[in-house]
Amino acid sequence: MRAVGCVRQIDKLGRLVLPADIRKSLNITDGEDYVEFFVDGESVIIKKYRPSCIFCGSADDIINYKGQTICTSCFDELKSN
Protein backbone atom coordinates (compact mmCIF):
# COMPACT_ATOMS: atom_id res chain seq x y z
CA MET A 1 0.00 0.00 0.00
CA ARG A 2 1.44 3.40 -0.87
CA ALA A 3 0.98 6.45 1.32
CA VAL A 4 -0.50 9.46 -0.45
CA GLY A 5 -0.14 11.94 2.40
CA CYS A 6 -3.33 13.99 2.50
CA VAL A 7 -5.64 14.77 5.40
CA ARG A 8 -9.35 15.57 5.05
CA GLN A 9 -11.86 16.58 7.71
CA ILE A 10 -15.17 14.74 7.91
CA ASP A 11 -18.13 17.15 7.92
CA LYS A 12 -21.07 17.11 10.34
CA LEU A 13 -22.98 14.69 8.09
CA GLY A 14 -20.09 12.20 8.04
CA ARG A 15 -18.96 13.06 4.50
CA LEU A 16 -15.45 13.45 3.20
CA VAL A 17 -14.04 14.48 -0.14
CA LEU A 18 -11.68 12.16 -1.99
CA PRO A 19 -8.99 14.40 -3.46
CA ALA A 20 -9.01 14.76 -7.24
CA ASP A 21 -5.56 13.19 -7.65
CA ILE A 22 -6.73 10.04 -5.81
CA ARG A 23 -9.95 9.85 -7.87
CA LYS A 24 -7.89 10.27 -11.02
CA SER A 25 -5.33 7.60 -10.06
CA LEU A 26 -8.14 5.10 -9.32
CA ASN A 27 -10.11 6.13 -12.42
CA ILE A 28 -13.14 7.10 -10.31
CA THR A 29 -15.61 9.20 -12.30
CA ASP A 30 -17.68 11.74 -10.35
CA GLY A 31 -21.38 10.91 -10.28
CA GLU A 32 -20.84 7.60 -12.10
CA ASP A 33 -18.64 5.25 -10.07
CA TYR A 34 -19.12 3.83 -6.59
CA VAL A 35 -16.64 3.07 -3.83
CA GLU A 36 -16.84 0.46 -1.10
CA PHE A 37 -15.53 0.66 2.46
CA PHE A 38 -13.75 -2.01 4.49
CA VAL A 39 -12.58 -1.94 8.09
CA ASP A 40 -9.26 -3.59 8.91
CA GLY A 41 -8.49 -3.17 12.60
CA GLU A 42 -8.42 0.58 13.07
CA SER A 43 -8.03 1.36 9.37
CA VAL A 44 -10.72 2.20 6.86
CA ILE A 45 -9.98 1.06 3.32
CA ILE A 46 -11.78 2.75 0.43
CA LYS A 47 -11.78 0.81 -2.82
CA LYS A 48 -13.38 1.47 -6.20
CA TYR A 49 -16.43 -0.75 -6.39
CA ARG A 50 -16.36 -3.33 -9.15
CA PRO A 51 -19.41 -5.57 -9.35
CA SER A 52 -18.70 -9.27 -9.84
CA CYS A 53 -20.58 -12.32 -11.07
CA ILE A 54 -22.80 -13.97 -8.45
CA PHE A 55 -21.80 -17.41 -9.77
CA CYS A 56 -18.07 -17.35 -10.49
CA GLY A 57 -16.90 -14.07 -8.93
CA SER A 58 -15.40 -12.72 -12.15
CA ALA A 59 -15.48 -8.94 -12.60
CA ASP A 60 -14.98 -9.13 -16.38
CA ASP A 61 -17.79 -8.58 -18.92
CA ILE A 62 -20.50 -8.05 -16.29
CA ILE A 63 -24.16 -7.63 -17.23
CA ASN A 64 -27.20 -7.00 -15.08
CA TYR A 65 -29.84 -9.71 -15.50
CA LYS A 66 -33.07 -9.40 -13.50
CA GLY A 67 -31.32 -7.36 -10.81
CA GLN A 68 -28.30 -9.69 -10.52
CA THR A 69 -24.75 -9.20 -11.79
CA ILE A 70 -23.63 -12.05 -14.03
CA CYS A 71 -20.63 -12.36 -16.33
CA THR A 72 -21.32 -13.08 -19.97
CA SER A 73 -19.67 -16.52 -19.70
CA CYS A 74 -22.06 -17.68 -16.95
CA PHE A 75 -25.00 -16.05 -18.73
CA ASP A 76 -24.20 -17.96 -21.94
CA GLU A 77 -23.84 -21.18 -19.92
CA LEU A 78 -27.26 -20.60 -18.32
CA LYS A 79 -28.84 -19.97 -21.70
CA SER A 80 -27.47 -23.22 -23.11
CA ASN A 81 -28.90 -25.35 -20.26
C-alpha positions as YAML, in Angstrom:
chain: A
units: angstrom
residues:
- id: 1
  name: MET
  ca: [0.00, 0.00, 0.00]
- id: 2
  name: ARG
  ca: [1.44, 3.40, -0.87]
- id: 3
  name: ALA
  ca: [0.98, 6.45, 1.32]
- id: 4
  name: VAL
  ca: [-0.50, 9.46, -0.45]
- id: 5
  name: GLY
  ca: [-0.14, 11.94, 2.40]
- id: 6
  name: CYS
  ca: [-3.33, 13.99, 2.50]
- id: 7
  name: VAL
  ca: [-5.64, 14.77, 5.40]
- id: 8
  name: ARG
  ca: [-9.35, 15.57, 5.05]
- id: 9
  name: GLN
  ca: [-11.86, 16.58, 7.71]
- id: 10
  name: ILE
  ca: [-15.17, 14.74, 7.91]
- id: 11
  name: ASP
  ca: [-18.13, 17.15, 7.92]
- id: 12
  name: LYS
  ca: [-21.07, 17.11, 10.34]
- id: 13
  name: LEU
  ca: [-22.98, 14.69, 8.09]
- id: 14
  name: GLY
  ca: [-20.09, 12.20, 8.04]
- id: 15
  name: ARG
  ca: [-18.96, 13.06, 4.50]
- id: 16
  name: LEU
  ca: [-15.45, 13.45, 3.20]
- id: 17
  name: VAL
  ca: [-14.04, 14.48, -0.14]
- id: 18
  name: LEU
  ca: [-11.68, 12.16, -1.99]
- id: 19
  name: PRO
  ca: [-8.99, 14.40, -3.46]
- id: 20
  name: ALA
  ca: [-9.01, 14.76, -7.24]
- id: 21
  name: ASP
  ca: [-5.56, 13.19, -7.65]
- id: 22
  name: ILE
  ca: [-6.73, 10.04, -5.81]
- id: 23
  name: ARG
  ca: [-9.95, 9.85, -7.87]
- id: 24
  name: LYS
  ca: [-7.89, 10.27, -11.02]
- id: 25
  name: SER
  ca: [-5.33, 7.60, -10.06]
- id: 26
  name: LEU
  ca: [-8.14, 5.10, -9.32]
- id: 27
  name: ASN
  ca: [-10.11, 6.13, -12.42]
- id: 28
  name: ILE
  ca: [-13.14, 7.10, -10.31]
- id: 29
  name: THR
  ca: [-15.61, 9.20, -12.30]
- id: 30
  name: ASP
  ca: [-17.68, 11.74, -10.35]
- id: 31
  name: GLY
  ca: [-21.38, 10.91, -10.28]
- id: 32
  name: GLU
  ca: [-20.84, 7.60, -12.10]
- id: 33
  name: ASP
  ca: [-18.64, 5.25, -10.07]
- id: 34
  name: TYR
  ca: [-19.12, 3.83, -6.59]
- id: 35
  name: VAL
  ca: [-16.64, 3.07, -3.83]
- id: 36
  name: GLU
  ca: [-16.84, 0.46, -1.10]
- id: 37
  name: PHE
  ca: [-15.53, 0.66, 2.46]
- id: 38
  name: PHE
  ca: [-13.75, -2.01, 4.49]
- id: 39
  name: VAL
  ca: [-12.58, -1.94, 8.09]
- id: 40
  name: ASP
  ca: [-9.26, -3.59, 8.91]
- id: 41
  name: GLY
  ca: [-8.49, -3.17, 12.60]
- id: 42
  name: GLU
  ca: [-8.42, 0.58, 13.07]
- id: 43
  name: SER
  ca: [-8.03, 1.36, 9.37]
- id: 44
  name: VAL
  ca: [-10.72, 2.20, 6.86]
- id: 45
  name: ILE
  ca: [-9.98, 1.06, 3.32]
- id: 46
  name: ILE
  ca: [-11.78, 2.75, 0.43]
- id: 47
  name: LYS
  ca: [-11.78, 0.81, -2.82]
- id: 48
  name: LYS
  ca: [-13.38, 1.47, -6.20]
- id: 49
  name: TYR
  ca: [-16.43, -0.75, -6.39]
- id: 50
  name: ARG
  ca: [-16.36, -3.33, -9.15]
- id: 51
  name: PRO
  ca: [-19.41, -5.57, -9.35]
- id: 52
  name: SER
  ca: [-18.70, -9.27, -9.84]
- id: 53
  name: CYS
  ca: [-20.58, -12.32, -11.07]
- id: 54
  name: ILE
  ca: [-22.80, -13.97, -8.45]
- id: 55
  name: PHE
  ca: [-21.80, -17.41, -9.77]
- id: 56
  name: CYS
  ca: [-18.07, -17.35, -10.49]
- id: 57
  name: GLY
  ca: [-16.90, -14.07, -8.93]
- id: 58
  name: SER
  ca: [-15.40, -12.72, -12.15]
- id: 59
  name: ALA
  ca: [-15.48, -8.94, -12.60]
- id: 60
  name: ASP
  ca: [-14.98, -9.13, -16.38]
- id: 61
  name: ASP
  ca: [-17.79, -8.58, -18.92]
- id: 62
  name: ILE
  ca: [-20.50, -8.05, -16.29]
- id: 63
  name: ILE
  ca: [-24.16, -7.63, -17.23]
- id: 64
  name: ASN
  ca: [-27.20, -7.00, -15.08]
- id: 65
  name: TYR
  ca: [-29.84, -9.71, -15.50]
- id: 66
  name: LYS
  ca: [-33.07, -9.40, -13.50]
- id: 67
  name: GLY
  ca: [-31.32, -7.36, -10.81]
- id: 68
  name: GLN
  ca: [-28.30, -9.69, -10.52]
- id: 69
  name: THR
  ca: [-24.75, -9.20, -11.79]
- id: 70
  name: ILE
  ca: [-23.63, -12.05, -14.03]
- id: 71
  name: CYS
  ca: [-20.63, -12.36, -16.33]
- id: 72
  name: THR
  ca: [-21.32, -13.08, -19.97]
- id: 73
  name: SER
  ca: [-19.67, -16.52, -19.70]
- id: 74
  name: CYS
  ca: [-22.06, -17.68, -16.95]
- id: 75
  name: PHE
  ca: [-25.00, -16.05, -18.73]
- id: 76
  name: ASP
  ca: [-24.20, -17.96, -21.94]
- id: 77
  name: GLU
  ca: [-23.84, -21.18, -19.92]
- id: 78
  name: LEU
  ca: [-27.26, -20.60, -18.32]
- id: 79
  name: LYS
  ca: [-28.84, -19.97, -21.70]
- id: 80
  name: SER
  ca: [-27.47, -23.22, -23.11]
- id: 81
  name: ASN
  ca: [-28.90, -25.35, -20.26]
...
